[in-house]
Amino acid sequence: EYYRLNDEATESKVRKPVSRAKQPDAIISEIDQLSWSSSKGYSEAKIQQEVNNLYLLCTDLIRVAVFNKDAIDFYNMNYVLGFQVVEHHITFYLTTLLCDALYVIVEVSYIDVPMSLEQVPAFLTSLDTLLIISNAFWSNCIVSTEKQEQNKRNTLATPSFKEMVSESRNRHRSCQLRF
């Protein structure tokens, strides 16, 4: 498996309408000979200046969930790993198709990446967390042996996707989602 910065995700090309041009910031993919194969994870990242912009963070989390859902459908995966990087904080999520049309995303864990040499000893205590995430990835993010076509559903179109997020861009509001 390789972690790569994204240029264009295959599974998103299949259903990408013109209005959804943005792709994930990074992808975890298999490499088969000289080409990228199935994608097993996606990431969205924000810089330090955006750490308090809850609107963008919420939108990125929805995007990670949508990319994961597309990969589950396109590659017939059991689970797909998603993670959101905000400044030096990384939150990991696993997404699965649980049953008929029910895609579930669960926060697995989070870690803080050291920003200086003084923070490295504290980071070493989180290696067990990284090991748990690694084990979850390698044992769950695999191609499913079962056909789940009857359980899959279409991905939200961009207009529906935008309806989920409040029109108001108050970056301090605690939740930007509408149900």
N, C-alpha and C positions, 0 to 999 in steps of 0.2 A: 504494500500500500504506500502511496505517496501523498504528501500534502502539497498542493500546488496552488498558486495564485490563479485566479480564473481568467480565461479569455472568453469562453462560451461553453455552457453546459449542454451536452447532447440532449438530455431528457427535457430540458426547457425549450430547446429548439423545436421539438415535436409539436408542442401546443402553444408556443409563444405568440400571442397576438402582438400587433404592432405597438400597442401602448405599454407593453411590459418589456422594455428593453433592458432594464437593469438586471444584472446577473449577480450571483453571490460573490463575496469578496474572495473566498477561497473554497477549494474543494478537496476532499480526500478521495482519491481514485486508485483503482487498480491499473497496472500497466500490463498490456498483453503484447509481447514482442515490441513493436515500435509505436504503438498507439495506446491512447487512454481507453480503458475498458469501463466497467461499472463504477459509478460514484457511490461512495459509502458514507459521505459526510459533507456538511456545508458549514460555512462560517460567515458571519457578518461582523465587522469591526468598526469601532468608533474611536476617534482620538480624544485626548484629554479635554479639549474645549467643548466636546459634546456630552460629557459625563452627566450633566444635569438636564439635558434635553430629553425629557421623558417621551415626548412625541416621537422623536427619531428612534429611541431605544425600543419603544413598543412596536413601531413599524418594522424594525429589523428583526425582532423576535417572530413576528407574524411571517416575515419573509423566510426565515430559517425553517419554520414549520411548513410553509408551502413548498420550499425546495425539497425538504425531506419527504413530504407526501408524494411529490412528483417522482422522486427516486424509487420509493417503495412501489409505485405503480409501474414505472418504466422498466426497472430491473427485477421486479418481483422479489424484493428484499424482505427479510423478516423484520429488521430494524435498520434505522439510519441514524447516525450520530450527527448532532448539530451542536454548534457552540457559538456563543456570542462573546466577543472580546470588547471590553469597555475599559479603556486606559490600560491598566495592568491587571485587571480582574477578568478571569475567564469562567463562564458558566457553561456547563455541558448538559445536553439534552439528548434523550433517546426518543425516537418516534416509531410507532408501529401501527399497523392496521389490525386492530383488536378483533373486530367482528364486522358485520354488515354495515358499511359506510361509517364506521367509527374509528377515526384516526386519533391516536392518543400521543401527546408529547409530554414527557416527564422530565423534570429537572433531576439529573443524576448527582451532580456535585459542582463545586466551584473551587477555584484556586486563585491565589494572588501570585503573579510572577514577580520575582525580585527586580527592583529598579536600580539597586546598587549592590556592591559587594557585602555591605553590612546586613542586607536582607537575605542573603543566601542561606545562612543557617536556619532561619525560620522557614524558608522554602523547602529545605531538606525534610522537614517534618511533614510536608504534604506529598512526599513521594508515594506513600501508601495510597493516597487518594488517586494519584495518577495511575498506579498499578491497578486499582479497582476499575477505573475508567477504561484502561487498556484491555483488561480481561473482559469487561462488558462489550467493548467494541469487537474484539476478535471472536468471541463466542456467539454474539447476537447479530452483528452486521454482516449477514451472509445471505446468499440467494436462497429463497424459500423452496422447499421440495414440493409444496402444495400449490396448486393453482388457485388463486384467489380472485379471479376475474369478476365473479358475481358479486364480490364484496366491495370492489373498488368503485369510486365515484369520480366525476369530473372535478377538476380543480377550479376554484373560484376564478372567474374572469376578473380582469383588472377593475372594472367598475364596482363589482361586488366586494372585491378586496378593499377598495377605497371606502366603501360604505361602512366597513367595520371600524374604521378609525375616524375619530371625531374630526369634523371640518375645522374646528377651532384648533389652532396650533399653540395652545397654552403649554409650554414646555415644563411647567411646574406642577400641572395637574397630576394626581397620583395614577390615574388610569385613563388611557386614551381610547380604550375599546368601548364599542356600543354593541349591545345584544338585543 
